[in-house]
Amino acid sequence: MQKSPITRSEPDEHGHWGEFGGRYVPETLVAPLDELTNEFMRARQDPNFWGECNQLLRDYCGRPTPLFHARRLTAHAGGAQIYLKREDLLHTGAHKINNAVGQALLARRMGKRRVIAETGAGQHGVATATVCALFGLHCVVYMGAEDVRRQALNVFRMRLLGAEVITVNAGTRTLKDAINEALRDWVTNVDDTYYLLGSALGPHPYPLMVRQFQSVIGREAREEILSVTGKLPRALIACVGGGSNAIGLFHPFIADEQVRLIGVEAGGRGDSLGEHAARFHSGTASGGGQVGVLQGTMSYVLQDTNGQIATTHSISAGLDYSAIGPEHAFLHNSGRAEYIRASDAEALEGFRLCARLEGIIPALETSHAIMPAIRVAHELSRDEVIIINLSGRGDKDVQLVAGLQPQ
Ligand SMILES: *Cc1c(COP(=O)(O)O)cnc(C)c1O
């Protein structure tokens, strides 16, 4: 079946991209989500809001980030010129700060004094604690007990930054249990509390709002590549957890049909359910990615044949989640974007290669995009260009990698 390519990707007023997105929440959250939507729509039209946001992105976060010509990776691939969008150079080490700054400004605008967030690996918790320190907001971060144990350094960072970290002992003691607790807190304290969500996920308006705050990545990349090479890239490649760094890079290129948009999911250590986090992998007899609802939005969700949410595995905590953002589900079904997967082993190979050839140690999440990008570049000619979103730096992962294999 041949579909005509789409040239825009905008949700309707209720946050639906086709059948995806929307709001699947308890009644008590409808009013706060409406309030948030209204304020976001007003802020979006307000030059003062963007004036302050852009100034912080520049002076506090370090934007614009460079677009770096990776000559040795390019030579290794033997094809298109590879450029890296250096989100790893941002304050706190990844793209997450772009969204945290935008939403903290919104929280302040709404008069909320208390910010809550949930975090798995701790990266979003650190970004949230950082902006709350900056704005003098009280910050509460929910984290599963298992993650608190695994991510002790990030817990310490959050506490240094003045955040209160609440350990969640329910369920599997991981991210989805932390999300449940955060939602419970929000329902109870909605008058003074802002819920700061970390990826392009969740009920409307979050996927739209997070995309808006992250699309600075793609706007800059577009300008930079045009000014350096005089033409558009043939492909953009980014890892996809919830999907915020990928949609941030892709969005300003949606209408450019000649630009391939390639998202890389975590292929983990195998195809069986529970061994990966590839939501577009329709799976095996035990289950796989199917359309369903998780965390308030309709998207592709990894589930067993009875519709129970599946556990996931990835070497990178930031990609280790059962659902993907709804706009990616739309871009997948419409054929505008392609989604592939890279295994743990391929991610490690990309991690090492990028370190050795470019002197840049990428986050393990980001590392998933490296080997697929080399394959894409190899198929293209030398006068063409591709961009990898270097979503974050790998300092946080060095210890994990050191423990895997003696060097
Ligand atoms: C959290 C994280 C991701 C995954 O989140 P997305 O919302 O899919 O971007 C990717 N890369 C890094 C460095 C991260 O910290």
The ligand as a Gaussian input file, in Angstrom:
#p B3LYP/6-31G(d) Opt

LIG

0 1
 C       16.562000      10.612000      28.322000
 C       17.502000      10.520000      27.186000
 C       17.099000      10.002000      25.930000
 C       15.745000       9.439000      25.688000
 O       14.696000      10.341000      25.789000
 P       13.942000      10.920000      24.506000
 O       12.768000      11.609000      25.084000
 O       13.572000       9.761000      23.625000
 O       14.872000      11.850000      23.823000
 C       18.018000      10.002000      24.903000
 N       19.274000      10.464000      25.058000
 C       19.701000      10.952000      26.244000
 C       21.112000      11.436000      26.367000
 C       18.839000      10.989000      27.344000
 O       19.267000      11.481000      28.513000

